[in-house]
Amino acid sequence: MSKKYTNAQLLDIAAFKEAGLEWDTIVKKFNKKHKKANATFDSIRHAYRFHAKYLDVSNSEVAVATLKEASRARRLSAKNGKKNRQILDYLNAREDMLEDIQAVVSKLNVKKPKIAKKKQSKGKKKMTMELLLSDIHYGKKTGTFDLEVCRDRMGYLRDAFIAEYERKSQQYNVEKVIVALMGDIIESSTMHGLESARSCEFGNSKQVQEAIVSIYEDILYPIASLGVKVHVPAVTGNHDRTDHKKTYNNPGEENLTYIIYKTLEMLCKTAGFKNITFDIPTSPYATVNIYGNVALYEHYDNAKANTRVALESLMMKRQKQTKQVISFMRGGHFHECTMYGRGVIIVNGSVPGQDSYANVMGFDSEATQIINFYVETTNRPTSFFSSFPVYLP
């Protein structure tokens, strides 16, 4: 049970939370302001969940709070009451899961990185490197793929990327790295019932856990340790959910990737990486500006086919939605490396490679992920420079 806080203290907690601060930061700021409070992580969080949020009507969670009060104040109809309880249970479960993860992460003895000092050389052109990560399918099991193979391939991909980084750094100032997480991070043992269960090595909880560990240890930690700025646009895919039915209600927040990405963000922050930033949108896509060209990242499950016409159609729709001129689009889903135009549209491969589904459907899926390079320019149509597919052993 949390200790009792005054209304003024509760308002401070609510204000810190509304400002978007993480709980460990809130505790530090609160104790600095209220020196005799000696607040703990758990007591602050408990006070906010049960008191502070009701004191600030501008809080985005006021609708949920109002619903809770209404459900206590009067008996709703059986149908509406059931729906409201389901909504509240879901929201509370997701909130509790994220907060519990944050509580654990904040107490972990996370290995502090030795971050290299990045030196910029005069006279060299600026370069941005981009690592496309999609269709990893942690938890998938085939005759040639399991978790051990997956981790080996992720390590191989990391080594290939760092080798390219060191090679390009001799000629260019590699000032930024984009690690694009583009969905189908896990396989999901439940989305197609027995069919999914039979194709998985283990269940969804372990898939989420292994995805967090692998992406952090195999990719983000070693790349961020290079000292270069790292930006992570992180979007969801069609396999990153528990149910067969696809959701159109903020999929970036509703799917299991939200837990994966938020935990990775917390781990990087706890480790002390100040050179890595995340963009975890609620929508199925994210955009990044690369030397004046906008790149869009999406899983491509909203495209009708892996054809130029279908993907260009999706690109034009997103361009109208974002009200930006989109120069590049990157995604996965089709498990086959493809490029349309001069780096305009790129389809990433998969980490598992060929499987029974691909064989039945007649697809040619190779274990491949892609590295792209962009160079600041005044004499080329765009900043896109080259593409390097990494064929995984």
C-alpha positions in Angstrom: 0.0 0.0 0.0 1.3 3.4 -0.9 2.0 6.1 1.7 -0.4 9.1 2.0 0.4 12.1 -0.1 -1.0 15.6 0.2 -3.1 17.0 -2.6 -0.2 19.3 -3.6 2.1 16.4 -3.8 -0.4 14.4 -5.8 -0.7 17.3 -8.2 3.0 17.3 -8.7 3.0 13.6 -9.4 0.2 14.1 -12.0 2.1 17.0 -13.6 5.3 15.0 -13.9 3.4 12.0 -15.4 1.5 14.3 -17.9 4.9 15.7 -19.0 5.8 12.3 -20.2 8.5 11.5 -17.7 9.4 7.9 -16.8 8.7 6.7 -13.2 12.3 6.5 -12.1 12.7 10.2 -13.2 9.5 11.2 -11.5 10.7 9.7 -8.2 14.0 11.6 -8.4 12.3 14.9 -9.2 9.6 14.4 -6.6 12.1 13.6 -3.8 14.2 16.6 -4.8 11.2 18.9 -4.5 9.7 17.3 -1.4 12.9 16.5 0.5 11.2 14.8 3.5 8.8 12.6 1.5 11.3 9.8 0.8 9.0 8.5 -1.9 9.6 5.1 -3.5 9.0 3.9 -7.0 6.0 1.7 -6.0 4.4 4.3 -3.7 4.6 7.0 -6.3 3.1 4.8 -9.0 0.4 3.6 -6.6 -0.5 7.1 -5.7 -0.8 8.2 -9.3 -2.9 5.3 -10.3 -5.4 5.7 -7.5 -5.4 9.4 -6.7 -3.3 11.8 -8.8 -4.8 11.3 -12.2 -8.2 12.4 -10.8 -6.8 15.8 -9.8 -5.8 16.8 -13.3 -8.6 17.1 -15.8 -6.2 17.7 -18.7 -4.7 14.3 -18.2 -5.2 12.0 -21.2 -6.4 9.2 -19.0 -9.3 11.2 -17.6 -11.8 9.3 -19.8 -10.7 6.0 -18.4 -10.9 7.5 -14.9 -14.4 8.8 -15.5 -15.4 5.4 -16.8 -14.2 3.8 -13.6 -16.1 6.3 -11.4 -19.2 5.8 -13.5 -19.0 2.0 -13.1 -18.8 2.4 -9.3 -21.5 5.0 -9.1 -24.3 3.2 -10.9 -25.2 -0.1 -12.4 -24.9 -0.1 -16.2 -26.9 -2.3 -18.5 -25.5 -5.8 -18.7 -24.3 -5.3 -22.3 -22.6 -2.0 -21.7 -21.3 -3.0 -18.4 -19.6 -6.0 -19.9 -18.1 -4.0 -22.7 -16.8 -1.3 -20.3 -15.3 -3.9 -18.0 -13.5 -5.6 -20.9 -12.1 -2.2 -22.0 -10.9 -1.3 -18.5 -9.4 -4.8 -17.9 -7.5 -4.5 -21.1 -6.3 -1.0 -20.5 -5.3 -1.8 -16.9 -3.6 -5.0 -17.9 -1.5 -3.3 -20.6 -0.7 -0.4 -18.2 0.3 -2.8 -15.4 2.5 -4.8 -17.7 4.4 -1.8 -19.0 4.8 -0.4 -15.5 5.9 -3.7 -14.1 8.5 -4.0 -16.8 9.7 -0.5 -16.1 9.9 -1.4 -12.4 12.1 -4.4 -13.2 14.2 -2.6 -15.7 14.9 0.3 -13.3 16.3 -2.2 -10.7 18.4 -4.2 -13.2 22.1 -4.0 -13.0 22.3 -3.2 -16.7 25.8 -3.3 -18.1 27.0 0.2 -18.7 28.4 0.6 -22.2 31.8 1.8 -23.2 30.7 4.3 -25.9 33.4 5.1 -28.4 34.1 8.8 -29.0 32.9 9.6 -32.4 35.3 11.9 -34.4 34.2 13.8 -37.4 36.8 14.4 -40.1 36.9 17.6 -42.1 36.4 17.3 -45.8 34.5 14.1 -45.7 30.9 13.9 -46.9 28.1 13.1 -44.4 26.6 9.6 -44.5 23.7 7.9 -42.9 23.5 4.1 -42.6 20.2 2.3 -42.4 19.7 -1.3 -41.1 16.3 -2.8 -42.1 15.1 -5.3 -39.6 11.8 -7.1 -40.3 10.3 -10.6 -40.3 12.6 -11.9 -37.7 9.9 -14.2 -36.3 11.3 -15.0 -32.9 9.8 -18.3 -31.8 9.3 -19.7 -35.3 10.4 -23.3 -35.7 11.2 -25.0 -39.0 13.5 -27.8 -40.1 16.3 -25.2 -40.6 15.3 -22.4 -38.1 14.9 -22.1 -34.4 16.0 -19.6 -31.7 19.7 -20.7 -31.8 19.8 -20.2 -35.6 18.0 -16.9 -35.2 20.5 -15.5 -32.7 23.4 -16.7 -34.8 22.0 -14.9 -37.8 21.4 -11.7 -35.9 25.0 -11.8 -34.7 26.2 -12.3 -38.3 24.1 -9.4 -39.4 25.5 -7.2 -36.6 29.1 -8.1 -37.6 28.3 -7.3 -41.2 26.8 -4.0 -40.3 29.7 -2.9 -38.1 32.2 -4.0 -40.7 30.4 -1.8 -43.3 30.3 1.0 -40.7 34.1 0.9 -40.2 34.7 0.6 -43.9 32.5 3.5 -44.8 33.9 5.6 -42.0 37.3 5.7 -43.8 35.7 7.7 -46.6 32.7 9.4 -45.1 31.6 10.9 -41.8 29.0 8.3 -40.8 27.0 10.6 -38.6 23.8 8.7 -38.0 22.5 5.1 -38.1 18.8 4.2 -38.6 17.8 0.8 -37.1 14.4 0.3 -38.6 12.3 -2.2 -36.7 9.5 -3.0 -39.3 7.3 -5.6 -37.8 6.8 -9.4 -37.6 9.3 -9.3 -34.8 7.7 -12.5 -33.3 5.9 -15.4 -34.9 2.9 -15.5 -32.6 1.8 -19.0 -31.4 -1.9 -18.0 -31.2 -2.9 -15.9 -34.1 -3.9 -18.8 -36.3 -4.8 -21.3 -33.6 -3.3 -24.8 -34.0 -1.6 -23.8 -37.2 0.4 -21.2 -35.4 1.1 -23.4 -32.4 2.5 -26.1 -34.5 5.0 -23.7 -36.2 6.3 -22.3 -33.0 9.2 -23.4 -30.7 7.6 -21.7 -27.7 4.7 -19.4 -26.7 4.1 -15.7 -27.1 5.5 -14.6 -23.6 8.8 -16.2 -24.3 8.8 -14.9 -27.9 8.4 -11.4 -26.6 11.2 -12.0 -24.0 13.6 -13.5 -26.5 13.0 -10.7 -29.0 13.8 -8.0 -26.3 17.0 -9.8 -25.3 18.2 -10.5 -28.8 17.5 -7.1 -30.3 19.1 -5.3 -27.4 22.2 -7.6 -27.0 22.7 -8.5 -30.7 21.9 -5.2 -32.4 21.2 -2.1 -30.4 23.9 -2.3 -27.7 26.8 -3.0 -30.0 25.7 -0.4 -32.6 25.0 2.3 -30.1 28.3 1.6 -28.4 30.0 2.9 -31.6 29.2 6.4 -30.5 27.2 7.3 -33.5 23.7 8.7 -33.2 21.1 5.9 -33.5 17.4 6.5 -34.4 14.9 3.6 -34.2 11.6 3.9 -36.0 9.7 1.0 -34.6 6.5 -0.2 -36.3 4.3 -3.2 -35.9 3.5 -6.2 -38.3 0.7 -8.6 -38.9 2.4 -11.4 -36.8 2.9 -9.2 -33.8 -0.5 -9.9 -32.3 -2.3 -12.7 -30.4 -5.6 -12.9 -32.4 -6.4 -13.8 -35.9 -8.4 -10.7 -36.5 -6.4 -7.6 -37.4 -7.0 -4.5 -35.3 -7.4 -1.1 -36.9 -7.4 0.7 -33.5 -3.9 2.1 -33.1 -2.1 -1.2 -34.0 1.3 0.3 -33.0 0.0 0.4 -29.5 -2.3 -2.6 -29.4 0.1 -5.2 -30.7 2.8 -7.0 -28.7 5.5 -5.0 -30.4 4.5 -2.1 -28.2 5.8 -4.0 -25.2 8.9 -5.1 -27.0 9.8 -1.6 -28.2 9.0 0.2 -25.0 11.1 -2.2 -23.0 14.0 -1.8 -25.5 13.7 2.0 -25.0 13.7 1.6 -21.2 16.8 -0.7 -21.4 18.7 1.7 -23.6 17.9 4.6 -21.2 18.8 2.6 -18.1 22.1 1.6 -19.7 22.9 5.2 -20.2 22.8 5.5 -24.0 22.2 9.1 -24.7 22.8 8.7 -28.4 19.8 6.5 -29.2 16.2 7.7 -29.8 13.0 5.8 -30.5 9.9 6.6 -32.5 7.1 4.2 -31.6 4.0 5.4 -33.4 0.4 4.2 -32.7 -0.1 4.1 -36.4 1.4 1.3 -38.6 4.0 3.6 -40.1 6.7 6.1 -39.2 8.7 8.7 -41.1 12.3 9.9 -40.9 14.0 12.8 -42.7 17.3 11.9 -44.3 19.1 14.8 -45.8 15.9 16.4 -47.0 14.3 13.2 -48.2 11.5 11.6 -46.2 11.7 7.9 -45.7 8.5 6.0 -44.6 8.7 2.7 -42.7 5.8 0.2 -42.7 5.4 -3.5 -42.6 3.5 -3.7 -46.0 0.7 -5.9 -44.8 -1.6 -3.1 -45.9 -0.3 -3.4 -49.5 -2.3 -5.7 -51.7 0.8 -7.4 -53.3 4.6 -7.3 -53.7 4.3 -5.4 -57.0 5.4 -1.9 -57.9 1.8 -0.7 -58.6 0.5 -2.0 -55.2 3.4 -0.6 -53.2 3.3 2.8 -55.0 -0.4 3.0 -54.3 0.3 2.5 -50.6 3.1 5.1 -50.8 0.8 7.7 -52.3 -1.9 7.1 -49.7 0.7 7.6 -46.9 2.0 10.7 -48.7 -1.5 12.2 -48.6 -2.0 11.3 -44.9 1.3 12.6 -43.7 1.2 15.7 -46.1 4.9 15.1 -46.9 6.7 14.3 -50.1 7.8 10.8 -49.5 11.0 9.9 -51.3 11.6 6.4 -50.0 9.4 3.6 -48.5 10.8 0.6 -46.6 9.0 -2.5 -45.3 8.9 -6.2 -45.0 6.0 -8.8 -45.0 6.7 -10.4 -48.4 10.0 -12.2 -47.3 11.6 -11.5 -50.6 14.2 -8.7 -51.2 13.0 -6.4 -53.9 13.8 -2.9 -55.0 11.6 -0.6 -57.2 13.2 2.5 -58.7 16.5 4.0 -57.5 16.1 3.0 -53.9 12.5 4.4 -53.9 10.7 1.3 -52.6 12.6 -1.5 -50.9 11.1 -4.8 -49.6 13.2 -6.5 -47.0 13.8 -10.2 -46.7 13.2 -12.4 -43.7 15.5 -14.0 -41.1 14.0 -17.5 -41.2 14.2 -17.8 -45.0 12.2 -20.4 -46.8 9.5 -22.3 -44.8 6.5 -24.6 -45.5 4.1 -21.7 -46.0 6.4 -20.1 -48.7 6.8 -23.5 -50.4 3.0 -24.1 -50.5 2.4 -20.6 -51.8 5.2 -20.6 -54.3 7.2 -17.8 -52.7 11.0 -17.5 -52.9 12.0 -16.5 -49.4 15.7 -16.1 -48.6 17.3 -15.4 -45.2 18.2 -11.8 -45.9 18.2 -8.4 -44.3 19.2 -5.1 -46.0 21.7 -2.3 -45.2 21.2 1.0 -47.1 23.5 4.0 -47.4 22.6 7.7 -47.8 25.0 10.5 -48.6 24.4 14.3 -48.5 24.3 15.4 -52.1 23.6 18.3 -54.4 24.0 16.6 -57.8 21.9 13.4 -57.5 18.1 13.1 -57.5 18.0 11.9 -53.8 20.4 11.1 -51.0 20.1 7.4 -51.6 23.6 6.1 -52.3 23.6 2.3 -52.3 22.0 -0.9 -51.0 23.7 -3.9 -49.5 21.7 -7.1 -48.9 23.2 -9.4 -46.2 22.5 -13.0 -47.0 22.4 -14.8 -43.7 24.0 -18.3 -43.3 
